Each structure stands twice: as structure tokens, then as C-alpha cells.
Amino acid sequence: MAEVQATDQARALQVDHRTVAILTPAVRSRRASRRPKATSDSDPLWDIVGLATSNGPGDVEENIDAYLAQANLPKDR
């Protein structure tokens, strides 16, 4: 029942004027907020920097407009 959670009060569930269950609000977890850890120069994460290689052009950022224009040209040229 949403009413139990909203009011934070226990309620009796009754069927034919008989209490069949007592509904209590769920305990809300209080997780500690995680702060991201800073990396140091010795962090193994830095071992993956530079591992990937590309056979494509390396100047995409500077020439993005030219590459997009070339990609949109008709293929039968």
C-alpha cells in the first residue's frame, strides 16, 4: 500500500472485519555517498592509456567538416 509508505505509519489489512496482516513501511536504506577516488600516477588505470590504435586519419577534429562532406558525396563519382 502506497499509503503506508507515504505516511510512514503501520496499517492493519482487514478482510471481512478481521485483521489478516499488519503492513509496516519499508526501512529506507541510508547508503553513504561514494566520493570518487582521485587517481595517482601509479594507478594501474593509466596502463591502458595509448593501447588503442587506429588506422584511420588522426586529424578528424581539425577536419571534421571536410570528412563529413566527403562522406555525404554520391558514391558513383
C-alpha positions in Angstrom: 0.0 0.0 0.0 1.4 3.3 -1.0 -0.4 4.9 1.9 1.8 3.0 4.4 5.0 4.3 2.7 3.7 7.8 2.3 2.5 8.2 5.9 5.3 6.2 7.4 2.7 4.6 9.7 1.8 0.9 10.1 -1.7 -0.1 8.9 -3.8 -3.2 9.6 -5.0 -5.0 6.5 -8.5 -6.3 7.1 -10.7 -8.8 5.3 -14.3 -9.3 6.4 -13.6 -7.2 9.6 -10.7 -9.5 10.5 -7.1 -8.3 10.6 -5.1 -10.5 8.3 -1.8 -8.6 8.2 0.0 -5.6 9.6 1.7 -3.6 6.9 4.7 -1.6 8.0 6.7 0.9 6.0 9.9 -0.5 4.5 13.1 0.6 6.1 14.8 3.2 3.9 18.4 2.4 3.4 20.9 5.2 4.2 23.8 4.4 1.9 26.8 6.5 2.4 27.5 8.6 -0.6 30.5 7.5 -2.5 33.1 10.0 -3.4 35.2 9.2 -6.5 38.8 8.5 -5.7 41.4 10.6 -7.3 43.9 8.7 -9.4 47.6 8.9 -8.8 50.5 8.5 -11.3 50.9 4.9 -10.1 47.3 3.9 -10.7 47.0 0.9 -13.0 44.3 2.7 -14.9 47.0 4.7 -16.7 48.4 1.4 -18.1 45.6 1.4 -20.7 46.2 4.9 -22.0 47.5 4.7 -25.5 46.8 1.0 -26.0 44.3 1.5 -28.8 45.5 2.3 -32.2 43.6 3.5 -35.3 44.3 3.0 -38.9 42.1 6.0 -39.8 43.1 9.6 -40.1 44.3 11.2 -36.9 43.2 14.8 -37.7 39.4 14.3 -37.5 38.9 17.1 -35.0 40.6 19.6 -37.3 39.0 18.4 -40.5 35.6 17.2 -39.4 33.7 19.4 -41.9 35.8 18.0 -44.9 35.3 14.4 -43.7 31.5 14.8 -43.3 31.3 16.5 -46.7 33.3 13.7 -48.3 31.1 11.0 -46.6 27.9 12.6 -48.0 29.1 12.8 -51.6 27.3 10.5 -54.1 29.1 7.1 -54.3 29.1 6.9 -58.1 31.6 9.7 -58.5 
